[in-house]
Amino acid sequence: MKYTKEKYIWGMLRIGMGWIFIWAFLDKLFGLGFATAAGKSWLDGVSPTLGFLKFGASGPFESLYHSLAGNAIVDWLYMLGLILIGVALFFGVGIRIAGYAGSVMMLLFWSVALPPEHNPFMDEHIVYILVLLGLAYANAGAPLGLGQWWTGTKLVQRYPVLQ
């Protein structure tokens, strides 16, 4: 199937956003030395949420996020969210759910440290929200992905919300 240049741009944005989520998951899981130091990974027994929520939280929701820091359920939800949203975006399946879920996750990240360090309200999390909502709205799974196949499956035909 032939797509417009705009559709290919949305496809590349989708893959890029997917990789951001997948990379965050891998770095937190294995401690690859980027955002997560070696020896501080989830596999090493270190909570993937503890540092950010305990030491990075500020503003009106600080006490809420401090209370969630290091909670095993929050850790599992965080890591599952990263990998499921990332894989869906990367491969172009379940774009609507991934776009909306990723937007909620980014809104939560944004709300941890208010106001943002370099701007009264705008930071990369808000930009990511806009891109994720654009991906969901544009249904950007088909170009450079498995979206066309995915939407043709019996599962998605029966439950269109999975598009």
N, C-alpha and C positions, 0 to 999 in steps of 0.2 A: 504494500500500500504506500502511496506517495503522500508525504506530509509537507506542510508549509514550513518555511524557515522558522516562523514563530513557534510552531509545534516542536521543532528540534531544539530550540532554545529552552522551552519548558522541559523537554526531556533531559537536557543537560543539567538544568537547575535541579530537577528531581534526583538525578544520580548524585550530584554534588551534595544535596541535602541528606540523601540517604547515607553517603559516605561519612558525613559529619556525625550522624547518630551512631553508625557502626564503629567508627574510630573511637568515639567516646566510650562505647561499650568495651571494645578490645583493650583500650588503655587502662580502664578501671579494672577489668578482669585480670589482666596479666601484669600490670605495672610496667608499662613499656618505656617509662622515663620521660614522658612528655608532661601531661597534666598530673599523672600519677607516677610517683617515684618507684623505682625498682624496690621490691620488698614491702611495698605498701598497697599491694593489690587486694582485690576481693578474695582471690585464691590464697593469699597469704593470711587471710582472716581479718583484714582491715575493712571496715565499713566504707562503701563507696560514697555515702552521703555525709558521714560524720564531719569531715574537715570543712566542707563548704557550708553546711548548715550550722555548725557550731561556731566557726571562726569568721565566716563570710557574711552571715546574716546581719542586717542592720535595718533600721526604719520601723515602720508601724507593725510589721509582722515578725519582728525579731524573736520575741518570746515563743511564738508558735513554731517557728523553724528550729529554734534551739530544742524545743521539746520533741521534735521529730528526728533530730540528729542521731544517727547510729541505730535507729529502730530497724529490726530485721525485716519487717513487712515493708517499710518504706524503701529499704535497700533492694528488696526483690522487685517491687513495683517499678522502681527507678531503672534497674538493669533490664528487666523485661521490656519496659517501655522503650529504652534505647535500642535494643536489638530488634524488636518487632517493628517499630516505626522505621528504623534504618533499612531493614531487609525489604519491607514493603515498598518503600520509596526507591531503593536501589534497583529493584527488579520490576517495578511498575505495576504491582498488584495491590489491591485494596487502597488505592490512592486517596479516596475520600476519607476513609477512616484514619489512615495514617496522617493525612494533612491536618485533620481536625484534632486528633490526639496529640500530634506534634505541636500544634499551636497551643493547646492547653499546657503541655509540658514547658514550652518556652515562656508562657505567661507566668507559670509558677517560678521558673528560674529568675525571670525579671523581677518578680515580687520579693525575692529573698533579700536583695540589697537595694533599698529605695532611699533616696533617689539614686539613680545610676551615677557612677563616679565622674563621668565626663560631660554630662548633659542633664538638663532638668528632668527629662523623662525618657528620651530616646537612647536606645543602645542596640547592639546587634540582635538581642532577643526579639525586639519589636520588628526588626527587619526580617528575621527568620519567620516570625508569625505571618507577616504579609506574604512572603514567598510560599510558605506552606499552605495558606489559604488560597493563594493563586493556583498552586498545583492541584488542590482539591477541586476548585472551581473549573479549571481548564481541563480536568480529567486527563492529566498528562502522563498516563501510564503506557500508552501505546508507542509513541515514538521512542526508539532506543530501549524498549522494554517489552515486558510480557503482557501488557495491559489489554491488547486486543484478544489474545488467547484467553486471559483471565475473565474478561467480560462475557466470553462465549461459553464458559463452563456451566454445567447444570446447576452447580451451587450458587453462582452469582445470578443466573437466570431466575432461580427460585427466591433468592434473597438479594435484591438489587442494592441494598444498603452496603454490601460488601465490595461494590465497585471501587 
